[in-house]
Structures are given as structure tokens and as C-alpha cells.
Amino acid sequence: MSSYINIDGWKSNIRFSSAHIIPEYEKCGRLHGHTYAVHVEIGGKPDKKGIIMDFSLVKDVLREIVNELDHRVLIPEKSSVVKIEKENDSVKITSLGKHYVFPLNDCVFLPIESTSAENLAGYILEKVVEKISPSKQIESIEIGVDEGYGQSARILKTLKK
């Protein structure tokens, strides 16, 4: 029988605030930011002690990931619309005829096409899978990313059946 553990990012303080642009959408093509919350649901078969995975371990992994994103400008390295030029200690972003220059240390470069909530959820999911070395009893991991209350994207990865 499979069970699930669930961690709510709002209630567990697994949050980050970041700025980004999504040039594929006119309104979101302007520089703006969100306070995001990251949620996780891990499904699997409990071990002999009745545990799928230690909650504190999962929270530590999520906090490590969100700390890398917190108070940064999120830049999608694989975007076909955003041009990125790194110059010394700064980065110049060009998108939709607009030019932004940021201190390099204030940015995080993500291996995604867009910094949408969906793509951020996928990025975080892959980082979680890398960091937790899934055990035999973990069958699936779902990551949710909220752009504030009421706006969420979720992605599920099945590890085994």
C-alpha cells in the first residue's frame, strides 16, 4: 500500500522572493517579482518503522534549493527570447527591446527556457531528486510552486511503480 508525505511551503516557511521576466507574455514581460512557496508530496511505501522519508531531511533539501533562489533575479539560460551578456561583475539582459543590467551576484542562471512557475517547479524537482538519492520505498515526487496564494504549478515525477 502506498502512502504520501506532504510539506506545505507556506506553513513550513519554504519560500523565496525573486524577480524575473517572462517575455512570452506581454504583462509578464516586464520585470516583476513574487514571493514563492514550494510544496512537496512524496509517495511511496513506508519502511518497517512506518516512514517514507524523514520530514526534516526533505525540508532541509528544499530550504537549500530555495536559498539559492531567494532575493535574486532569475535568468533562464535556455531562453530563445532572452539575450544574456555577462560583462565583468554585471550581466546585461535584453528582451523585447528592453535592456536590463544587474550585478552578477544578484542573479541566478537557471538551465530552463522560461522562469514560469511550471519551469521553476521542474527545476526544483530535478534538484530534489539529485539531492535526496531516492530510497527503495520512494515511488514519486511532486513539487508545487506557488506565485503567491492561489496561483500554483505542479509537476510529478514517477520514480518507480
KARAKA-V789267 format. One record per residue. RES is the residue in one letter. PSI is psi as a letter, one per 40 degrees, with the letter a starting at -180 (NA if undefined). BURIAL is I if it has 9 or more other C-alpha atoms within 8 Angstrom, else O. Layout:
res-><RES RES>
psi-><PSI PSI>
burial-><BURIAL BURIAL>
//
This chain:
res-><M S S Y I N I D G W K S N I R F S S A H I I P E Y E K C G R L H G H T Y A V H V E I G G K P D K K G I I M D F S L V K D V L R E I V N E L D H R V L I P E K S S V V K I E K E N D S V K I T S L G K H Y V F P L N D C V F L P I E S T S A E N L A G Y I L E K V V E K I S P S K Q I E S I E I G V D E G Y G Q S A R I L K T L K K>
psi-><h i i i i h h h d d d e f g i i h i i i i g e e h d d e e i h i i i h i i h i i h h i a h i a d e f h d i h d d d d d d d d d d d d d d e h f i h h h h d e h e d h h h h h h b e i h h h h h f e i h h h i h d e e i h h h f i d i f i d d d d d d d d d d d d d d d e g h i d e h d i h h h h h h g i h e h i i i h h h h d i NA>
burial-><O O I I I O I I I I O O O I I I I I I I I I I O O O O I I I O O O I I I I I I I I I I I I I O O O O O I I O O O O I I O I I I O I I O O I I I I I I I I I I I O O I I I O I O O O I I I I I I O O O O O O I I I O I I I O I O I I I I O I I I I I I I I I O I I I O O O O O O O I I I I I I I I I I I I O O O I I I I O O O O O O>
//
